[in-house]
């Protein structure tokens, strides 16, 4: 896998070098001899960046997330935390309104007392009927039996109603006692949904939970890709996490699969950047994660770069330069370097050679602040340099005649096929030799 990305990087570097050579050719232009030649130079540091892979933006988040939902049938009285707050186990998060519940509890208790009274009356009634039945004549026995059975049925009904009212009363008591919702883990509040508003979010993610808490401890990195770059992420491949502040600070990990089942709208935030700058996109994005080998030194919510681990991070540090920029490799290697706005031929000492990236480590002679030119036969010491090939080409073009021809490019008495329109080259010599005729003749 590392070799694959190294080879791709080498090919990209070769393409870039070809472009640089083309830039030098255009700067020299067709006005050679009439305008001053300029050499296009590029920074050594930017060429080191060319060997790297494209980057994705990412954010550090927790491996574990706690989503706290609120009871849709209850009204929230007060929210006690906000996004970014640290919480411990048992930290109050929000409280429910209890005024209505307390009134319901009082009513439930009254209902229980009334039911108890009814049940007591029924029991007394049954006892009295049973007592009277013993002394009643035989023709009244059936009537007493019917009355006793009816009272017993009413008693069972009241007992059932009392149990139901008791359950309801206990439920209300439990709601009142648990009207303050607390955190079940240690972490940081990621988002809070305010009453009647959208989620108040930290780190830019959306959530349907009332409060979302990220556990502190082991972290992972979340990134996003869109339809254009989704193919760049392959599950199981090695990933490199780079600090935005200090690019020498890196962490390693492994890509997870892209979660295509949970697309996210990403109209105002870019999660795809090149090695130089970010690129805005309004397409649908899909999340993926990088499981880190170690998260030591990372902060929750920290924004980082995500790269494919090409193995360059394990390469010995130093100045690495493409072999195409080094002349006379076999004898006395040198480069065309800029000094005070002009070219100079500068000898360099070569170190390790990276065959896969086609680069040499420069032990001496260059540093990251230097600028070098792609070797060309017409380069010479003292030639002026430029960082903008387009600007240099424009300046050169402005010195040419309006019709683009000069005496040097078109010697007297000569007409080339390039000057005449297509199909009108025949007879050019006759036109030159034909004597000039006066209109008056």
Protein Blocks (a to p, Z undefined) as FASTA:
>chain_A
ZZmmmmmmmmmmmmmmmmmmmmmmmmnommgojaccddddddfklmmmmmmccddddddd
dfbdcdddddfkbccfbdcbdehiacdehiafbdcdfklmmmmmmmmmmmmmmmmmmmmm
mmmmmmmmmmmmmmpcfklmmmmmmmmmmmmmmmmmmmmmmmmmmmmmmmmmmmmmmmpc
cdfbdcddfbdcdehiacddehhiacfbfbdcddehjddddddddfklmmmpcghiacdd
ddfklmmbccddddddddfklccddfkbcfbdcfkbccddfbdcdddddddfbfghiaeh
iacdddddehlmmpccdddddfklpghkllmgcddddeehiacddddddddddfklopac
dfbhpafkbccddddfkbcehiacdfblklmmmmmmmmpcfkopafklmcghiacfklpc
ghilgoklmmmmpccddfkZZ
